[in-house]
Amino acid sequence: MTLTLTHIDTICVTYRHTSIRRHLSLLAASACLLLFILLDLATGPSGLALAEIWQGLWAGPDGADRTVATILWQLRMPQTLMGVLVGACLGLAGLQMQTILSNPLASPFTLGFSAAAGFGAALAIMFGTLLPVPTYLLVPVAAFAMTLLSCGLVYLIVRLGGATPEILVLGGIAVLFFFQSAQSLLQFLASPEVLQQIVFWLFGSLLKATWTSVAVSGLIFAFCLPFIMRSTWALTTLRLGDANARSLGLQVETIRKHSFIIVALLTAAAVSFVGTIGFVGLIAPHVARALVGEDHRFALPLAAIVGAVILVGASVFGKLISPAAVIPVGIITAIAGVPMLFAVIAKRARSGAI
């Protein structure tokens, strides 16, 4: 009996320590995100001191200093908030993707959603002048619609073959190559001026952000949050394997389908307004799991925060190294993501996981 009580005490102490570490990780990541937000607001071609940023934030959009108010609230604030939302969407989508597919190298782009958004945007840029709709409105609408269309195509494949990880991956790869080929065809047929616009959109840049895009992406993000929160225990259990999850009464195929739809919505909200941004949805989940483990009650919010930190940090870095012509964040995340991906592969190879 004494030994049993000792074991129970040890388990309780270990659980408390783990819980404290997880909460501290969330707090540290949130503080890091807040710091990067302030740095992002303070950096840019015009340059603002931190004192001016504080004054501008307290004064609001109608502050006495109209120059600071315009730069801060009309130019920088939408871009910064969009970076937070896009990073959070990709982080959440990436963690759910890796969980439902049981694949550590999965990301929102595995299912072809990003390629579909790029094709929709290219289609709108190339033929948008034929419709009585402004290009700045038509491009994100077309990108969002194509993302949902790719979701429908993969879902159709899933219905025919079953919602297994293998079928989801194969269906996503098929959709990915289809939309990439269609996108390449449009680029081949486009005039030099139109091609330049398409390529710039595909780079992925927060410069396209407006308060309207922030509001739309924020609404989609807020709509998805309750469904994500409700599925935290199910996703955690899914990490134990399909057999164990089914033995606990979970409908594994249903969970995968629902998560798949949420991933599509989050990815569409992320890429429709700012373009293709890679590696955030791949790296953020690995960082989150390394810090808090497989418990999705903590891993999901931390993946969202880490994704936001990566993207806002990329925005700050792009402004610092090229103040006159800000480098698109999509380029920076792609360059920085390559060594991170190699590190993930090397770590799993040493542990014998691959």
C-alpha positions in Angstrom: 0.0 0.0 0.0 2.8 2.4 0.8 4.4 1.7 -2.5 1.2 2.4 -4.3 0.7 5.7 -2.5 4.2 6.7 -3.3 3.6 6.0 -7.0 0.5 8.1 -6.9 2.3 11.0 -5.2 5.0 10.8 -7.8 2.5 10.8 -10.6 0.8 13.8 -9.1 4.0 15.7 -8.7 5.1 14.9 -12.2 1.7 16.0 -13.5 1.9 19.3 -11.6 5.4 20.0 -13.0 4.3 19.2 -16.5 1.2 21.4 -16.2 3.3 24.3 -14.9 5.8 23.9 -17.7 3.0 23.9 -20.3 1.4 27.0 -18.9 4.8 28.7 -18.7 5.5 27.8 -22.4 2.2 29.4 -23.4 3.0 32.5 -21.4 6.5 32.8 -22.8 5.2 32.3 -26.4 2.5 34.9 -25.8 5.1 37.4 -24.5 7.3 36.7 -27.5 4.4 37.3 -29.8 3.6 40.6 -28.1 7.2 41.7 -28.4 7.3 40.9 -32.1 4.0 42.8 -32.7 5.5 45.9 -31.1 8.7 45.5 -33.2 6.6 45.0 -36.4 4.6 48.2 -35.7 7.9 50.1 -35.0 9.7 49.0 -38.2 9.1 50.1 -41.7 10.3 52.4 -44.5 9.1 55.6 -42.6 10.5 54.5 -39.2 8.7 55.3 -35.9 10.2 55.4 -32.4 8.7 53.1 -29.7 7.6 56.3 -27.9 5.6 57.4 -31.0 4.2 53.9 -31.2 2.9 54.0 -27.6 1.5 57.4 -28.1 -0.2 56.4 -31.3 -1.7 53.3 -29.8 -3.1 55.2 -26.8 -4.4 58.1 -29.0 -6.1 55.7 -31.4 -6.9 56.1 -35.1 -8.1 59.7 -34.5 -4.9 60.9 -32.6 -3.6 64.4 -32.9 -0.5 63.4 -34.8 -2.2 62.5 -38.1 1.0 61.2 -39.7 1.7 58.7 -36.9 -2.0 57.7 -36.8 -2.1 57.1 -40.5 1.1 55.1 -40.6 0.2 53.1 -37.5 -3.5 52.4 -37.9 -4.0 52.4 -41.7 -0.7 50.8 -42.9 1.1 48.9 -40.3 -1.6 47.7 -37.9 -3.6 45.7 -40.6 -0.4 44.1 -41.8 0.6 43.1 -38.3 -2.8 41.8 -37.3 -3.0 39.9 -40.6 0.4 38.3 -39.9 -0.9 37.2 -36.5 -4.1 35.7 -38.0 -2.4 34.0 -40.9 0.3 32.5 -38.7 -2.3 31.3 -36.1 -4.4 29.8 -38.9 -1.5 27.9 -40.5 -0.2 26.7 -37.1 -3.6 25.3 -36.1 -4.2 23.8 -39.5 -0.7 22.2 -39.6 -1.1 20.5 -36.2 -4.4 19.1 -37.1 -3.0 17.9 -40.5 -0.1 16.1 -38.8 -2.5 14.5 -36.3 -5.2 13.2 -38.6 -2.7 12.0 -41.1 -0.2 10.6 -38.5 2.5 12.3 -40.7 5.1 14.6 -39.1 5.8 16.2 -42.5 2.2 17.1 -43.3 1.1 20.7 -43.6 -2.0 22.5 -45.1 -0.2 22.4 -48.5 -0.2 18.6 -48.5 -3.8 18.5 -49.6 -3.3 21.0 -52.4 -5.2 23.8 -50.8 -2.4 26.4 -51.3 -2.0 25.4 -55.0 -5.7 25.7 -55.5 -5.7 29.2 -53.9 -2.8 30.2 -56.2 -4.7 29.0 -59.2 -7.8 30.9 -58.2 -5.8 34.1 -57.7 -4.0 33.6 -61.0 -7.3 33.1 -62.8 -8.8 36.3 -61.3 -5.7 38.3 -62.1 -5.6 37.1 -65.7 -9.3 37.3 -66.5 -10.6 39.7 -63.8 -10.9 42.6 -66.2 -13.7 40.8 -68.1 -15.9 41.0 -65.0 -17.4 44.2 -63.4 -15.7 43.5 -60.1 -12.6 45.2 -58.7 -9.5 43.0 -58.9 -8.6 43.6 -55.2 -11.9 42.0 -54.3 -12.1 39.4 -57.0 -8.6 37.9 -56.3 -9.2 36.8 -52.7 -12.7 35.6 -53.5 -11.5 33.5 -56.3 -8.6 32.1 -54.1 -11.0 31.3 -51.3 -13.5 29.6 -53.8 -10.8 27.5 -55.3 -9.6 26.4 -51.9 -13.0 25.2 -51.0 -13.3 23.5 -54.4 -10.1 21.6 -53.7 -11.6 20.7 -50.4 -14.6 19.3 -52.2 -12.4 17.3 -54.6 -10.4 15.7 -51.8 -13.6 15.0 -49.9 -15.1 13.3 -52.9 -12.0 11.1 -53.1 -12.3 10.4 -49.4 -15.9 9.3 -49.8 -14.9 6.9 -52.6 -11.9 5.4 -50.8 -12.4 5.9 -47.1 -11.1 8.6 -44.7 -7.8 6.8 -44.0 -4.5 8.8 -43.8 -3.3 7.2 -46.9 -6.3 8.1 -49.0 -6.3 11.7 -47.7 -2.6 12.1 -48.6 -3.0 10.5 -52.0 -6.1 12.5 -52.8 -4.3 15.7 -51.6 -1.3 15.0 -53.8 -3.5 14.4 -56.8 -5.3 17.7 -56.2 -2.0 19.5 -55.6 -0.5 18.4 -58.9 -3.7 19.2 -60.8 -3.8 22.8 -59.5 -0.1 23.3 -59.9 -0.3 22.3 -63.5 -3.3 24.5 -64.1 -1.4 27.4 -62.4 1.7 26.8 -64.6 -0.5 26.8 -67.7 -2.0 30.2 -66.8 1.5 31.6 -66.2 2.6 30.3 -69.5 -0.3 32.0 -71.3 -0.1 35.3 -69.4 1.4 38.5 -70.7 4.5 39.8 -69.0 2.6 42.4 -66.9 0.0 39.9 -65.8 2.6 37.2 -65.1 4.4 39.7 -62.8 1.2 40.2 -60.8 0.6 36.5 -60.5 4.2 35.8 -59.3 4.1 38.6 -56.8 0.8 37.2 -55.3 2.4 33.7 -55.1 5.3 35.2 -53.1 3.1 35.7 -50.1 3.1 39.3 -48.8 1.4 41.1 -45.9 1.5 44.3 -47.9 -1.9 43.2 -49.4 -3.5 43.3 -45.9 -6.4 45.7 -45.2 -8.9 46.1 -42.4 -11.4 44.3 -44.6 -9.1 41.3 -45.0 -8.3 41.3 -41.3 -12.1 41.3 -40.5 -12.9 38.4 -42.9 -10.0 36.2 -41.8 -10.7 37.0 -38.2 -14.4 36.0 -38.6 -13.4 32.6 -40.2 -10.8 32.0 -37.5 -13.4 32.8 -34.8 -15.9 30.5 -36.5 -13.4 27.6 -36.5 -12.2 28.0 -32.9 -15.2 26.4 -31.1 -15.0 23.3 -33.3 -11.2 23.1 -32.7 -11.7 23.4 -29.0 -14.4 20.8 -28.9 -12.1 18.3 -30.7 -9.0 18.7 -28.5 -9.5 15.4 -26.6 -10.4 13.5 -29.7 -7.3 14.7 -31.5 -5.1 13.9 -28.5 -6.6 10.4 -28.4 -6.0 10.0 -32.2 -2.3 10.3 -31.5 -2.5 6.9 -29.7 -3.4 5.2 -33.0 -6.7 4.4 -34.8 -7.2 1.1 -32.9 -6.9 2.7 -29.5 -9.1 5.6 -30.5 -11.8 3.3 -31.7 -11.6 1.2 -28.6 -12.4 4.4 -26.6 -15.5 4.9 -28.7 -14.3 7.6 -31.1 -15.5 7.7 -34.7 -12.1 8.1 -36.3 -13.2 8.7 -39.9 -15.7 11.3 -38.7 -13.0 13.1 -36.8 -10.7 13.1 -39.8 -13.5 14.5 -42.1 -14.4 17.3 -39.6 -10.8 18.3 -39.0 -10.2 18.2 -42.8 -13.0 20.7 -43.3 -11.6 23.0 -40.6 -8.1 22.8 -42.1 -9.6 23.8 -45.5 -11.3 26.9 -43.9 -8.2 27.9 -41.9 -6.0 27.6 -44.9 -8.4 29.5 -47.1 -8.6 32.3 -44.5 -4.8 32.4 -44.4 -3.8 32.4 -48.0 -6.7 34.0 -49.8 -5.6 37.6 -48.9 -1.8 37.4 -48.6 -0.8 34.6 -51.0 1.2 31.4 -50.6 3.2 31.2 -47.3 5.0 27.9 -46.7 6.6 26.1 -43.8 4.7 27.9 -41.1 2.1 25.2 -40.9 4.9 22.6 -40.9 7.3 24.0 -38.3 4.9 25.5 -35.8 3.3 22.1 -34.8 6.8 20.6 -34.2 7.8 23.5 -31.9 4.5 23.3 -30.0 4.8 19.5 -29.4 8.4 19.8 -28.4 7.4 22.3 -25.7 4.1 20.9 -24.4 3.9 17.3 -25.7 0.9 15.7 -27.4 -1.9 17.1 -25.2 -3.8 19.1 -27.8 -5.4 21.3 -25.1 -2.0 23.0 -24.9 -0.5 22.0 -28.3 -3.2 23.6 -30.4 -3.1 27.1 -28.8 0.7 27.0 -28.7 0.9 26.0 -32.4 -1.3 29.0 -33.2 0.9 31.4 -31.1 4.2 29.9 -32.5 2.8 30.2 -36.1 2.0 33.9 -35.4 5.4 34.5 -33.9 7.1 33.0 -37.0 5.2 35.0 -39.4 5.3 38.4 -37.6 9.0 37.7 -36.9 9.5 37.1 -40.7 7.8 40.4 -41.3 10.1 42.2 -38.9 13.2 40.5 -40.4 12.1 41.5 -44.0 11.7 45.1 -43.0 15.1 45.2 -41.3 17.2 43.7 -44.1 15.4 45.7 -46.8 13.7 48.8 -45.4 13.1 50.5 -48.8 11.6 47.4 -50.6 10.1 45.1 -48.0 10.9 41.4 -48.8 7.7 39.3 -48.9 7.3 37.1 -45.8 6.6 34.1 -48.0 10.2 34.2 -49.3 11.6 34.6 -45.8 9.6 31.8 -44.3 10.5 29.5 -47.2 14.3 30.2 -46.8 14.1 29.9 -43.0 11.9 26.8 -43.2 14.4 24.7 -45.2 17.0 24.3 -42.4 14.1 23.8 -39.9 12.7 21.0 -42.0 16.2 19.4 -42.2 16.5 19.6 -38.4 13.1 17.9 -38.0 14.1 15.1 -40.4 17.5 14.6 -38.8 15.9 14.5 -35.3 13.4 11.9 -36.4 16.0 9.9 -38.2 18.2 9.8 -35.0 15.2 8.6 -33.0 14.5 5.9 -35.5 11.0 7.3 -36.4 11.8 7.5 -40.1 
